[in-house]
Amino acid sequence: MAESLRTSGVRQRLIQPENEDPEWDPSLPYGGKVYLARKKKPDPLYVRIIEAMVVIGTLLFALYAYYYFDHLHFHVTYAYGWLGYPQAQHQVGQRYLHGKGVDKHEGKAMEWFKKASDQGHPHASYNLAIGHMKGYKTGLKPGESHQLIAHAASKGVKEAHRVLNEVCARGGCKH
């Protein structure tokens, strides 16, 4: 059985089911029957456990980041330094040199300054040269500290200008 409705000048054809459904109403806008939404099934237990673990883990990480920020910052910076970013390598050297977020270790600081200096980082070059002049093991050859300080001065490191004019001019950068 077919019925026709005229809606805003357009003819629509609605087909009534052949089994003569008593709930069929041709006056409804999207056909003759409306389906109600089904009740959502609750999540299984394992999904609830995973959600709870994620929330607890996030809260614990937030607490850790709040109370141990320097330690967390060191490890994030260390990861970037390990990937080869010269600014991060310089920061890792600074943190080792001053013992911020990690135990103080001048030898490791000089290693990280050397890595950053090899990539042309001016502040790392300056720190490596000063460390060499202070007697830390840097692996620099005689006269290399003068070159590093000159490089840092050419890149605008103010301390390097002062050291270049006061210390290196008197021969203090030769060893």
Secondary structure, DSSP 8 states (H G I E B T S, - for coil): -EEEEEETTEEEEEE--TT--TT--TTSTTSS------------HHHHHHHHHHHHHHHHHHHHHHHTHHHHHHHHHHHHHHHT-HHHHHHHHHHHHHTSSS---HHHHHHHHHHHHHTT-HHHHHHHHHHHHHT------TTHHHHHHHHHHHTT-HHHHHHHHHTGGGTTT--
